Amino acid sequence: MTPKISIYPDYALMSSAAAERVIDLMNHKPAAVICFPSGSSPKGMFDALVAANQNGRVDFSKCIFIGLDEWIGLGAGDDGSCRDLLDRDFLKPVGLRPDQIVFFDGKAFDPQAECDRVNKVVESLGGLDLIILGVGMNGHLALNEPGTSWDTYAHISELDPVTVEVGQKYFNQPTTLTRGITVGIRHILEARSAILLASGRAKGPVIQRALAFPVSKDFPATVLQNHLNAEFILDADAAGVIS
């Protein structure tokens, strides 16, 4: 299987296109179960979704939002945490209620219990309607690091050195990152729709490998080649190598 590839001239148009995919889903299924990443890649998409919500083009009042991942040791209110970024960029601006949000607590005493809790919620909801992903320079999806089994649901991950290094950009000062908690590869493969967002020339070789290399646990993004309904939404710089 080959994921659909959609290429846009720049980050703004790429972000707008991704937002339109979300708007289409919400307008067809208002109670959809959605799972989005935090960080820089989806920021433009979030801005477009917030504007569409304010303009009445999309209503998030019935959806359920599943948090993609979190750094263990961090949580809501901690600068640089995944929850903090998503609260600021999307969850609070569109007015999602607490009962609509299922998010890993990276500060939980028992992280495995957090995995079990999220797994049960996702299962009870019938799985994810849409998962949107960024991709790491090491090919990770969410915090499914190189070597992660394809059979995993939510789990605790030991962070790859590349992830630790790149992750520092979200913090105002050096921050110790060792483990993460994340939805699993099985969640991604079982989602009814999966979108990978990537922009910038640095991601070009990553995208090339994700699409052209054999599917391998050593580069998790290659697993999207096995997804029944996956789309890569790219700007021209990220698509430069493949286009």
N, C-alpha and C positions, 0 to 999 in steps of 0.2 A: 504494500500500500504506500502511496505517496501523499503526504499532507498537501492540502491546497496552499498555494503560495500567492500572497497578495502584496504587491510592492507599491509604495507611495513615494512621491518625490522628496518629502521631508518629514520631520518628526511630527509637525502639527497635523498634516493630513493623515499620517499613520494613526495618530491618536484619535482623530475624528472618526476614522473608519472603525477603529476598535469600539469606540463609544456607540456607534450606530449598530454594531452587532449586539451590544448589550440592550440598547433601546428596543430593537426588534424582538428580542427574547422577552423582555418585560412586558411589551405590549401584547404579545401572544400568550404569555403565561405569567400573570402578575405575581403568583405565589412561587416563582422559580427559586431553586436553591443555587446560589452563586458563590463562587470562591475566587477571590482576587488577591494579587500580591501587593506588598508595599514597595516603596522605593522609587527610583527615578524613572524607570521605564514606563510605568502606568500613570505618572503624574498628569500628563497631558490628557489622557483618557478620562481621568477623574475630573479634571477641570471642565471637560466637555459634558460629562454626565451631570455635574452639579448645575451647570448652566441650563441643560435640558430639563432638569428637575424643576428649577426655578421658573422656567418658561412653560411648564405644564406639558412637556412632550413625553415625559416618562414619570412613572409613579413607583416608588420603591416601598410603599407602605405595607405590602403583603408578602414581600420576599423574605427568604431566610439567608443570612450571610454567614458563611463558614470562613474563619480565618485560615489562611494558607499555612503559616508557620510563625515561629517566634524563637528568639534567642533564650535559652534556658538561663534563668537568673534575672530576666527583665520582664516587665509587664506594662500594663496601662499606666500612663503617667511618667514612665521612664524615658528620658530623652534618647531617641535613636531606636527604641523598641519598635517592632513591627506594628503593634497595636497603637502606639503613639502616632506613628506616621499615618496609619489608616484612619484613625480618629480625626486627624487634622485634615487629611486630603479628601476623604470620602464619607465615612460613616456619620460624622456629626453634621457636615454641610447638607447631606440629603435627608437628615432627620431620622435615621434608623433608630428604633426603640431598642432598649436592652434585650427584650424578649425576642428580637429578630436576629440577634448576634450570638454566634457560637464561636468563641475564640480561645485558643490555647492560653493558659496562664503559665507563663514561663517561670513564675515565682512559686508555683505550687510545690508543696512538700513532697508530693508523690507524682512526678512527671508521668509515670506509666499510667496512673489513674486518669490523668488528663487525656492520654492517648485513648484509653478505653472509653472515656466519656464522649469524646468527639466521634470515635468510630460508631458508637451506638446511636448517636444523634443522626449522623449521615445515613446509616443503615435504615433507621426508622423513617427518614424522609424519602427513601427510595433512591438515594444517590444524588450526585451533583448534576444539575442541568448544564452548568457552564463553569469551567475552570479556566482562568486566565493566568498565564505564567510568564515570568521573565526567564532568562537563562544565564547561568554563571559562566565565567571564562573557562571553568573546568567542566562545563556541561551540566552542572546541577540544575534540577528543576525543584522549586521550593528549596527545602534543605535536604533533598535526597542527593546525597553526595556520591561521588564515584565509588562504585562497588556495591551500591544499595541493591538488594534483591528486588526483582520485579513483583514479588508476591507480598510486599509490605502494604499495610494500611498505615494509619497514624503510628508514628514511632519516634523514638529518641535517636538522634544522629550525632556521631562524633564528627566535628567540623574539619573539613579539609583545610590545609594551610592556605590555599588560594582563597577560600571563602572567608577565612579569618582576616586575611590581609585586605581584601576588597571591602569587607563589611565595616572596616574602620571609617569609611566615608560617611556613615550615618551618625557618627558621634563627634562631639565637640572636643573630646580628649581621648587619648589611647584607652581602649576598653578591652578587657580580657573576655574573649569569646572562645568557648571550648565545645559546647554542645548546643544542639537545637532540638526543637520539637516540631513535627511537620506532618501534613497529610502525606500519604504514601503513593508509590507508583501505581498501586492497584486503584486508588481513588482517581488518579489521573486517567488511567486506561478505561475505567468504568464510567467516567463522566460522559454525558450525552454529547457534549461538545467541548473541545479543548482549543484554546488559542494561545500561541506563543507570540509575545511582543518583543521586538528587538530593534534597536536603532544604533547608529554610529559605526564608523569603520572598524573599531576594535572588535565588534561582534561579528564581522564578516566571516573570518575563519571558523568561528564557533558555529555559525549557521550552516556553513558549507559542510562541516563535519556532521552536524546533526542530521542533515538531509542525505548526504552522499555516503557516509561511512556505514559499515555493517552495524546492525543493532548490537550494542554491547553495554554491559553494566559499568564498564570503565568510563563511559560517556553517557550519562543518563538521558540527555536530550534525544538521543537516537531512538528511544523507545516510542517517541511520537510517530515514527514510521509505522508502528503497529496499531495506531489508534484508528478507529473506524470513522471518526469525524474530527480531524485536526486541521487547523489552519495556522500558517505562519503569516503574521502581519508585520511587515518590515518597512523601514524607510530605505531609500536608495543606497545609502552608505552601508547599511548592514547587509543589503542584498548584493553588494558590489561584486563579490567573488562568484556568486552563483549566477548573476545576470550577465 
